[in-house]
Amino acid sequence: MSEKKRQVPHTYVIVFLFIVISAIATWFVPGGEYIDKTTIIDGVEQTTKEFNSIESQPQTWQIFSATFDGFVKQAGIIVFILMIGGAFWIMNDSKALDVGIYAFLKFTRKLERFKLIRYLGVDNIIITFIMVMFSLFGAIFGMSEETIAFIIIFVPLAITMGYDSIVGVNMCFVAAALGFAGAVLNPFTIGIAQGLAELPLFSGFEYRIFCWFVLNIVGITYILIYARKIKRNPKSSLVYEDDEYWRKKGETSVEELKYYTPISAWVTYVMLLISMIVFSFLYPVTTLSIGNATKIAPALPIMTSIFALFGVISLRKSVHYFVLVLLLLTILFLIVGVMGYEWYIMEIASLFFGMGLFSGIAMNRSPNNITKLFIEGAKDIMSAAFVVGLAGGIIIILQDGKIIDTILFSLSKGMKEFGQLGSVSVMYGIQTLINVVIPSGSAKAALTMPIMAPFSDLINLSRQSTVMAFQFGDGFTNIITPTSGVLIGVLGVAKIPYDKWLKWVTPFVILLMTIGWLLLIPTIKMKLNGF
């Protein structure tokens, strides 16, 4: 009889173990706290933090109450995650994203008649465009689990184009991961991390956009070089034999979808258009804050015009395209709301909730069916929401035990010797290692940012740099860690054995992690807007 395979502990087990370890630590780590000390230097009042030793408060049964307190502490973020998860589940039920991408691929084939397009290569353009699109999805609203559904489309497509299933996985899953790592407006990572670090929501996005471009240029170039190699010799692929399943498979199910526009879609369009016209009159101009710069623009009237035009065009084709317009409108409102009206998680969650409801109404789904879909979506993402509250209990134990400031003080004394570059590099390494056992970005933010952010103050490091270290440490290993349910799900659908994927992706991950570390250096060496 073969030995029983050792199982990786569940994320909940790992986080609760951290709670227990934290409670044990309160019995041995001396208590301490930082107090504000006000001094006057050259007539200017300055406040600094001074560490004082105090009695610790050993924790026992509090390991159970800390879980409750953690949920209370992180209630806003938990509800935020559940609402967005439910909303996207409703939208995904429409298959609108599948339809939009497939329609684009058919359109690009018509471009082969242009000489420049033929020179660049239609396939190269298609791969690049799809990867950029999914990278934007990852950077803007944290697409991750949703990519599993697209594997059924892009793996057969890649093989039909003369590539392998690895290229198909890269076109959607890895592209979304690149955007996730180089997040610009991702509410699940940057939004939560900056909120916990007490930074303005999505601040410093100018440099994040630069990082996103760099990561995508490197990542897409790497994939195109690999794709070219497979195109020349398909049998050189590690998964050539595994792809026999897909070579025998027929056309994708997207072509079998019924295209239609129910009356409910037109009613939804009219309702939204009237509402947007009213708000355009109430708020004809918006002051958009971009870093330290501001710009006044008629944002709502412009978005109303876009919706009015593309809404009619999409409805004349199919309700699926109209749902895509709703998604586009949601993204635009997210950008304007954050930059112009200081939206935070409550407003953003409400926005996506509205998108989900109107998508369901447009698809002529019954109230009961929409409710069922929302519950399924919330249930699907419940594990991420639950672990955020559970992780909050760790900080509760450390705070109530009066040892969290002692830990920060000890870290600051030890890491000050490394300097700012060494400290942010260590933070980057810590976040990367944590991501191997806790692949949830929102959970990791809840676990690490309340500790890392105050620590960065002690070594005179920008909190934005700390968030960037979290962002990169959270992103790259998502495409390699076996504890990621999304990765295992993607590989399962694509019929790619994990050992073969590991062999292929390891050099790529090392390259991305190196680029990430190089991108951290300017955050401490240069004067960047928002840092």
C-alpha positions in Angstrom: 0.0 0.0 0.0 1.4 3.4 -1.0 1.9 6.0 1.7 -1.0 8.5 2.2 -0.2 11.7 0.4 0.4 14.5 2.8 -2.1 17.2 2.5 -1.4 21.0 2.6 -3.3 22.5 5.6 -6.4 24.5 4.6 -6.1 28.3 4.7 -8.5 28.5 7.6 -6.3 26.0 9.6 -3.2 28.1 8.8 -4.8 31.4 9.8 -6.3 29.9 13.0 -2.9 28.4 13.8 -1.5 31.9 13.5 -4.1 33.1 16.1 -3.1 30.3 18.5 0.7 31.1 18.0 -0.1 34.8 18.6 -1.9 33.9 21.8 1.0 31.8 23.0 3.4 34.6 22.1 1.5 37.0 24.5 2.8 34.8 27.4 6.4 35.2 26.4 6.9 38.5 24.5 7.2 41.5 26.8 4.4 44.1 26.5 5.0 47.5 25.0 3.4 50.4 23.2 4.2 53.4 21.2 3.1 56.8 22.6 3.1 60.1 20.7 5.8 62.4 21.8 5.5 66.1 20.8 8.7 68.2 20.4 9.3 71.7 19.1 12.1 72.0 16.6 12.9 75.4 15.2 9.5 76.6 16.3 7.7 73.8 14.5 5.8 71.3 16.5 6.6 67.7 15.5 5.0 64.5 16.7 7.1 61.3 16.9 6.4 57.9 18.4 8.3 56.7 21.4 8.4 53.0 22.6 7.6 52.3 26.2 7.6 48.9 28.0 4.3 47.9 29.7 2.7 44.8 31.2 1.6 42.2 28.6 -1.9 40.7 28.7 -1.6 36.9 28.1 -4.4 35.6 26.0 -6.2 32.3 26.5 -9.9 31.8 25.7 -9.7 35.0 23.7 -8.5 32.9 20.7 -12.2 32.2 20.2 -13.6 35.7 20.8 -10.8 37.1 18.6 -12.5 35.4 15.6 -15.7 37.3 16.4 -13.8 40.6 17.0 -11.9 40.0 13.7 -15.2 39.8 11.8 -16.5 42.9 13.4 -13.2 44.8 12.7 -13.2 43.7 9.0 -17.0 43.8 8.5 -16.9 46.5 5.7 -14.3 44.6 3.7 -16.2 41.2 4.2 -19.5 42.6 2.9 -17.6 44.4 0.1 -16.1 41.0 -1.1 -19.5 39.2 -0.9 -21.4 41.8 -2.8 -18.9 42.0 -5.7 -18.7 38.2 -5.8 -22.5 37.9 -6.1 -22.7 40.6 -8.7 -20.1 39.1 -11.0 -21.7 35.7 -10.8 -25.0 37.2 -12.1 -23.1 38.9 -15.0 -21.1 35.7 -15.8 -24.3 33.7 -16.1 -25.1 35.8 -19.2 -22.0 34.5 -21.0 -21.5 38.1 -22.2 -17.7 38.1 -21.8 -17.4 34.8 -23.8 -19.5 36.4 -26.6 -17.5 39.6 -26.7 -14.1 37.9 -26.9 -15.2 35.4 -29.5 -16.7 38.1 -31.7 -13.5 40.0 -31.5 -11.5 37.0 -32.6 -13.7 36.6 -35.7 -13.3 40.3 -36.5 -9.5 40.2 -36.3 -9.3 37.5 -39.0 -10.7 40.0 -41.5 -7.7 42.2 -40.9 -5.3 39.9 -42.7 -5.9 41.8 -45.9 -3.8 44.7 -44.5 0.0 44.4 -45.2 1.1 45.8 -41.9 -1.1 43.4 -40.0 0.3 40.5 -42.0 3.8 41.7 -41.2 3.2 41.9 -37.5 1.3 38.7 -37.5 -2.4 38.4 -36.9 -1.8 35.7 -34.3 0.7 37.9 -32.4 -1.8 40.8 -32.4 -4.6 38.5 -31.2 -2.5 37.0 -28.4 -1.3 40.5 -27.4 -4.7 42.1 -27.5 -6.4 39.3 -25.5 -3.6 39.3 -22.9 -3.8 43.1 -22.5 -7.6 42.9 -22.1 -7.4 40.2 -19.4 -4.5 42.0 -17.8 -6.7 45.1 -17.6 -9.5 43.0 -16.0 -7.0 41.8 -13.4 -5.6 45.3 -12.8 -9.0 47.0 -12.5 -11.4 44.6 -10.8 -9.1 41.7 -9.8 -10.3 39.0 -12.3 -9.0 35.7 -11.1 -11.5 32.8 -10.5 -13.4 34.0 -13.6 -10.5 32.9 -15.9 -11.3 29.3 -15.3 -14.4 29.6 -17.5 -12.4 31.1 -20.4 -9.9 28.2 -20.5 -12.5 26.2 -22.5 -12.4 29.0 -25.1 -8.8 29.9 -25.3 -7.1 26.5 -25.0 -8.9 25.1 -28.1 -8.3 28.4 -29.9 -4.6 28.4 -29.2 -4.2 24.8 -30.4 -6.2 25.6 -33.6 -3.9 28.5 -34.2 -0.9 26.1 -34.0 0.1 26.6 -30.4 -0.4 24.5 -27.2 -2.6 24.6 -24.1 0.1 26.5 -22.2 -0.3 29.4 -24.6 -4.1 29.2 -24.1 -3.7 29.4 -20.3 -1.3 32.3 -20.7 -3.8 34.2 -22.9 -6.3 34.6 -20.0 -5.2 33.2 -16.7 -1.5 34.4 -16.7 -2.5 37.7 -18.3 -5.0 38.3 -15.6 -2.3 37.4 -13.0 0.0 40.0 -14.6 -2.7 42.6 -14.2 -3.3 41.4 -10.7 0.3 41.9 -9.8 0.6 45.2 -11.5 -2.8 46.3 -10.1 -3.9 49.9 -10.7 -7.5 49.9 -9.5 -8.0 46.4 -8.2 -10.3 46.7 -5.2 -9.4 43.3 -3.8 -5.7 44.0 -3.4 -4.8 47.7 -3.7 -8.1 48.9 -2.4 -8.0 46.8 0.7 -4.2 47.2 1.3 -4.3 51.0 1.0 -7.4 51.1 3.2 -5.7 49.1 5.9 -2.6 51.3 5.5 -4.7 54.4 5.9 -3.7 55.7 2.4 -6.0 57.5 -0.1 -7.7 54.9 -2.2 -5.8 54.1 -5.3 -3.3 56.9 -4.7 0.1 56.7 -6.4 -1.5 55.1 -9.4 0.8 56.9 -11.9 3.7 54.7 -10.9 1.4 51.7 -10.7 0.4 52.3 -14.4 4.1 52.4 -15.3 4.7 49.1 -13.4 1.7 47.6 -15.2 3.2 48.5 -18.6 6.6 47.1 -17.7 5.2 43.8 -16.4 3.0 43.3 -19.4 5.7 44.2 -21.9 8.0 41.6 -20.3 5.3 39.0 -19.8 3.7 39.3 -23.2 7.1 39.3 -25.0 8.0 36.1 -23.1 4.8 34.4 -24.2 5.1 35.5 -27.8 8.7 34.1 -28.0 7.5 30.9 -26.5 4.4 30.8 -28.9 6.7 31.3 -31.9 8.8 28.4 -30.8 5.8 26.1 -30.5 4.4 27.3 -33.8 7.6 26.2 -35.6 7.7 22.9 -33.8 4.5 21.9 -32.0 6.0 18.6 -30.8 8.6 20.6 -28.7 5.8 21.5 -26.3 5.9 19.8 -22.9 2.2 19.2 -23.2 2.0 18.0 -26.8 0.7 14.6 -25.9 -1.7 16.0 -23.3 -3.2 18.3 -25.9 -4.4 15.4 -28.0 -7.7 15.8 -26.0 -8.2 19.3 -27.4 -7.1 18.4 -30.9 -9.9 15.9 -31.1 -12.4 18.3 -29.6 -14.9 20.2 -31.7 -15.9 23.9 -31.8 -16.5 25.9 -28.7 -19.9 26.3 -27.2 -20.0 30.0 -27.7 -21.0 29.6 -31.3 -24.1 27.6 -30.1 -25.4 30.5 -28.0 -28.7 32.0 -28.9 -28.4 35.7 -29.7 -31.5 37.7 -28.8 -32.6 41.0 -27.2 -35.6 40.7 -24.8 -37.9 43.6 -24.0 -36.4 43.7 -20.5 -33.0 44.7 -21.9 -34.6 47.8 -23.6 -36.5 48.6 -20.4 -33.2 48.4 -18.5 -31.5 50.7 -21.1 -34.2 53.3 -20.9 -34.3 53.3 -17.1 -30.5 53.7 -16.8 -30.4 56.3 -19.5 -33.0 58.5 -17.8 -31.3 58.2 -14.5 -27.9 59.1 -16.0 -29.4 62.1 -17.8 -30.8 63.4 -14.5 -27.5 62.9 -12.8 -25.7 64.6 -15.7 -27.8 67.7 -15.1 -27.3 67.6 -11.3 -23.5 67.1 -11.7 -22.6 68.6 -15.1 -18.8 68.8 -14.2 -16.6 66.7 -12.0 -13.3 67.6 -10.4 -11.0 64.6 -11.0 -8.0 64.2 -8.7 -5.1 62.4 -10.4 -2.3 62.1 -7.8 -1.6 65.7 -6.7 -3.1 67.1 -9.9 -6.8 68.0 -10.5 -8.8 68.4 -13.7 -12.4 69.6 -14.2 -14.3 67.6 -16.8 -17.9 66.8 -17.8 -17.4 63.2 -16.8 -21.1 62.2 -16.2 -22.4 63.8 -19.4 -19.6 62.0 -21.4 -20.4 58.7 -19.9 -24.1 59.2 -20.5 -23.4 59.9 -24.2 -21.2 56.8 -24.4 -24.0 54.7 -22.8 -26.7 56.2 -25.0 -24.8 55.4 -28.2 -23.2 52.0 -27.4 -26.3 50.9 -25.5 -28.5 51.2 -28.7 -25.8 49.6 -30.9 -25.4 46.7 -28.6 -29.1 46.0 -28.1 -29.6 45.9 -31.8 -27.2 43.0 -31.9 -27.8 41.0 -28.7 -28.4 41.4 -25.0 -25.0 39.8 -24.5 -23.3 42.9 -26.0 -25.5 45.2 -23.8 -24.2 43.4 -20.7 -20.7 44.1 -21.9 -21.6 47.8 -22.2 -22.9 47.7 -18.6 -19.5 46.3 -17.5 -17.7 49.1 -19.4 -20.0 51.6 -17.8 -19.3 50.2 -14.4 -15.6 50.4 -14.9 -15.9 54.0 -16.0 -18.1 54.9 -13.0 -15.5 53.2 -10.7 -12.7 55.4 -12.1 -14.8 58.6 -12.0 -16.2 57.8 -8.6 -12.8 57.2 -7.0 -11.1 60.1 -8.6 -13.9 62.6 -8.4 -16.1 61.7 -5.5 -13.7 59.9 -3.1 -15.6 56.6 -3.3 -14.6 53.8 -1.0 -15.6 50.2 -0.5 -19.3 50.9 0.2 -19.8 52.9 -3.0 -17.8 50.5 -5.1 -19.6 47.5 -3.7 -22.9 49.2 -4.4 -21.8 50.0 -8.0 -21.0 46.4 -8.8 -24.1 45.2 -7.0 -26.1 47.5 -9.4 -24.2 46.1 -12.4 -25.1 42.6 -11.4 -28.8 43.3 -10.8 -29.2 45.2 -14.1 -27.4 42.5 -16.0 -29.8 39.9 -14.6 -32.8 42.1 -15.4 -31.5 42.8 -18.9 -31.2 39.0 -19.5 -34.9 38.7 -18.4 -34.0 36.6 -15.3 -36.7 36.4 -12.7 -36.2 38.0 -9.3 -35.8 34.5 -7.8 -33.3 33.5 -10.4 -31.2 36.7 -9.8 -31.3 36.1 -6.1 -30.2 32.5 -6.6 -27.3 33.5 -8.8 -26.2 36.2 -6.3 -26.2 33.7 -3.5 -24.2 31.3 -5.5 -21.6 34.0 -6.3 -21.4 35.1 -2.7 -21.1 31.4 -1.7 -18.3 30.9 -4.2 -16.3 33.8 -2.8 -17.3 33.3 0.8 -14.0 31.5 1.6 -12.1 34.7 0.7 -14.5 36.9 2.7 -14.4 34.5 5.7 -10.6 34.3 5.9 -10.4 38.2 6.0 -12.4 38.1 9.2 -10.4 35.2 10.5 -7.1 37.0 9.8 -8.4 40.0 11.6 -8.4 37.9 14.8 -4.6 37.7 14.6 -4.3 41.4 15.0 -6.9 41.5 17.7 -4.9 38.9 19.8 -1.6 40.8 19.3 -3.2 44.2 20.1 -5.1 42.9 23.2 -2.0 41.1 24.3 -0.1 44.4 24.2 2.7 42.8 22.2 2.2 44.1 18.6 4.1 47.3 19.2 6.9 45.2 20.8 7.1 43.1 17.7 7.2 46.2 15.5 9.9 47.7 17.7 12.0 44.6 17.5 11.6 44.4 13.7 12.5 48.1 13.3 15.7 47.7 15.3 16.7 44.6 13.4 15.8 45.8 9.9 17.1 49.3 10.3 20.6 47.8 9.7 19.5 46.7 6.3 18.5 50.2 5.2 15.4 51.1 3.3 16.2 49.0 0.2 17.1 45.9 2.3 13.9 46.4 4.4 11.6 46.7 1.5 13.3 43.7 -0.1 12.7 41.6 3.0 9.0 42.8 3.0 8.8 41.6 -0.6 10.2 38.3 0.3 7.9 37.8 3.3 4.8 38.7 1.2 6.0 36.2 -1.5 6.5 33.4 1.0 3.1 34.1 2.7 1.4 33.9 -0.7 2.5 30.3 -1.1 0.4 29.2 1.9 -2.3 32.0 1.8 -2.9 32.8 -1.9 -5.9 35.1 -1.1 -4.7 38.6 -1.8 -7.5 40.2 0.4 -6.7 37.8 3.3 -3.0 38.5 3.1 -3.7 42.2 3.1 -5.8 41.9 6.2 -3.1 39.8 7.8 0.1 41.8 6.9 -0.8 45.4 6.2 -1.7 46.4 9.8 1.8 45.2 10.8 3.8 46.3 7.8 2.4 49.8 7.4 3.2 51.1 10.9 6.6 49.4 10.6 7.4 51.3 7.5 6.9 54.6 9.4 9.5 53.5 11.9 12.2 53.1 9.2 11.1 56.2 7.3 9.8 54.1 4.4 6.8 55.3 2.4 3.7 53.2 3.2 3.1 53.2 -0.6 6.4 51.2 -0.9 5.1 48.8 1.6 1.8 48.4 -0.4 3.9 47.8 -3.5 5.9 45.1 -1.8 2.6 43.5 -0.8 1.2 43.9 -4.4 4.2 42.2 -6.1 4.6 39.6 -3.4 1.0 38.7 -3.7 0.8 38.6 -7.5 3.6 36.6 -9.1 3.4 33.4 -7.2 -0.3 33.0 -7.9 0.7 31.3 -11.2 2.9 28.7 -9.5 1.7 27.9 -6.0 -0.1 24.6 -5.7 -2.3 26.0 -2.8 -4.1 28.2 -5.3 -7.5 26.8 -6.1 -7.7 29.0 -9.2 -4.4 27.7 -10.6 -5.3 24.1 -9.9 -8.8 24.7 -11.4 -7.3 26.3 -14.5 -4.8 23.4 -15.0 -7.5 20.9 -14.4 -9.7 22.3 -17.1 -6.8 22.8 -19.5 -5.7 19.1 -18.9 -2.1 20.3 -18.0 -0.3 18.2 -15.4 1.0 20.4 -12.5 4.5 19.0 -12.8 4.8 20.0 -16.5 3.3 23.4 -15.7 5.8 23.9 -12.8 8.7 23.0 -15.2 7.5 25.6 -17.7 6.5 28.4 -15.4 9.4 28.4 -12.9 11.8 30.4 -15.1 9.0 32.8 -15.9 8.1 33.4 -12.3 11.8 34.0 -11.4 12.0 36.6 -14.2 8.8 38.4 -13.0 10.0 38.4 -9.4 13.3 40.0 -10.4 11.4 42.7 -12.4 9.2 43.3 -9.4 12.2 43.8 -7.1 13.7 46.3 -9.6 10.4 48.2 -9.7 10.5 48.5 -6.0 13.8 50.4 -6.0 12.4 53.7 -7.4 9.7 53.8 -4.7 12.5 54.5 -2.1 15.1 56.2 -4.3 13.0 58.6 -6.4 10.5 61.3 -5.7 7.3 59.7 -7.1 3.8 61.2 -7.1 1.8 59.7 -4.3 4.7 58.1 -2.6 
